[in-house]
């Protein structure tokens, strides 16, 4: 009887570990790279690269570029010539939709307009 209990406990533990691994290893836990189209305005696109650079396009033409860093669920733009201060945004990603929400205060109005409350859909 002790042997059967040990096997049941072992199987239960294995199921718990597999469940935890499935939850923590989701693709949404890492900031995505690729080209994304604004969900509400397809003329606006943003591309995030693995080297922590980004480029923003309007009507197919690059209108801004810069660098970013990620700390957990925070995306931090390092500043550009137009917006020299940093801007911090909470991000979520479900495997297709990348959304941003302002975290704290951002003194750069164009960045707030282009980022806060926006959702971008993975296109490439």
N, C-alpha and C positions, 0 to 999 in steps of 0.2 A: 504494500500500500504506500509506503514512503517513496518507493521508486516511481509510482504513478503520479504522486503529488509533485515530485521533482521534475518530471517531464512536463506536466501541466504548467508549472511555474516557469519553466524554461521557455515553453512555447508562448506563454503570455508575455514574458519579458521580450522575446524576439519580436512579437507583434507590436509592442509599444515602441521598441527601438526603430523598427521599420517605419512606423507612423511618424515618429519624430524626424527621422531622416528625410522622409518625403516632404514634410512641411518646411523644414529648414533649408532644403536644397533646391527650392523652387527658383526658376529663372528670374523671377521678379525681385530677388534679393540683391542683384547686382545691377548697377546702372547700365542701361542698354546703349549700344552704339548702332549707328546706321542713320538713314535718312527718314525723317518724319514730316508728315504734312499736317498742318493745323486743321483740326476737326471741323472748325466753323468757317474757315477761309482757305481753300486749297491753293491760293496764290502765295501763301506763306509756308515756307519749309525751313526746317533746321536739321543740320547734320552734326551728329556727335561722333567723334573719333576715339579710338582706343588710346591715343596719345594725349587725351584730355584737352583736345582742341575742339572748337565748334565753329560752325558757319551758319548764318541766317540768310535766307534768300526770300526776296519779294519779287514775284513775277518772273522767276527763274534767274534773277540777277543777285549776286551776293551783295548784301547791304551792311553786314556786320560780321566780324569774326573775333575770336578771342580764345581764352583758355578757361578751364573750370577744374574744380576738384570736388570730390564726393566724400562726405563723412557720414556714413550710415544712410539715413534717409534725407540728408541735406545735400542739395546741389548748390555749389558756391561759384558764381561767376567771378573771375579774378579782376574784372575791370577791362574797359576798352578805352579808346581815345575819346569816344562820345560819353562814356560812363566810367570815369576813372576809379570810382569807389567799387567795393565788392557788393554783391547782392546775394542773399541766401534764400533758398526756396526749398520747401519740402516736396519731394517727388514720390510718385507711385507709378508702378508699371505692372500691367496685367499680362504681359506677353505680346500685346499689340498697341495698347493705349498708354501713353506717357503723359502724366498730368502734373502740374506744378501749382503750389500755393505759397504765397509770400510768408516767410518766417522772419518776424521782426519788422524792421523798417528798411526800405530801399529808397535812397534819395534820387535815383535815376528814373524819371517818369517813362521814358521810352522802353526801358527794360521791364518795368512793372507792367506796362500795357502789353508788351509782347509775351510775357511769361506768366504773370499771376492769374490764376484761374483758367489757364489755357490747357487744352488737351491736344496732343499730337499723336497721329496714327502712323505706325511703322509702315513705310512704303518700300524700303530696300534694306 
